Amino acid sequence: MTKDELARLQSYLRKTFGADTLEVRAQPRKKDMAEIFIKDDFVATLYRIEEDGEVEYQVQMAILEMDLEGA
């Protein structure tokens, strides 16, 4: 993903989730993947998928049962 693309995605996600500390960081080894962090905590993976000339982005977030303790 390009720097412009990452910046646009970060802006969109910050606005959508109301999280000013959300960061979208490039994954250096994969051009079609980035990582999402909130306050320096990894929260999700972001994938760029291009098919038939159309581009979409998918967010994959794993929530472990131990993360839910005290919630």
N, C-alpha and C positions, 0 to 999 in steps of 0.2 A: 504494500500500500504506500502511496505517496505521502509526503509530509502534509500536503494540503488536505488529502483525504482523511488522514488521521485527525487533523485539527477540526475538520467539519464534523466528523463523527463524535469527537470529544465535546464539541459545543452542543450538538444535538442531545447526547446522552446526559450532559450536565443539566440542560434545560428540562428534559423529560423526567429525570429522576430527582431534580432539585438538589443536586449534590455538587457544590462548587469545588470540592476537593477531588472529584473524579478525574482520573488521567487515563488517556488511551496511549499506550506505549507500543512502539513497533517491536515485533519479535524478530531479532536480528537474523535468525536462521531460516525464517519462512516469510516469503513476500506476500502471502495471502492470509496472514494471521497477525493479530495484535493481542495485547493483554490489557485488561481493565483493572485499575487500582483505585481504591478510595482510601485516602490518608495513608498511602504507602502499603496498604494491605491488598494483596491480590484477591480479586473477587470473581473474575470471569475471563473467558477467552472470546475473542471476536474474530470471526472468519469472513473473508470476502469470497463470494461465490459468483462466478461469471458463467452464464449458460445462455446460449442462443442470443448473444449480444446484450443480454440484460444482466445487471449487477444487483446483487442483494447482499445484505450483511446479516450474519446470524451470531447471536450471543449465546454462549454455552456456560451455564453456571451450575456448579455442583455444591450442594448443601449437605454436609455430613450431619448425622444425628447428634454427634457430640457438640456441634456448633449451636444446636437448638437448646442446649441445657441453659437454664436461667432466662430463656426468652419468654 
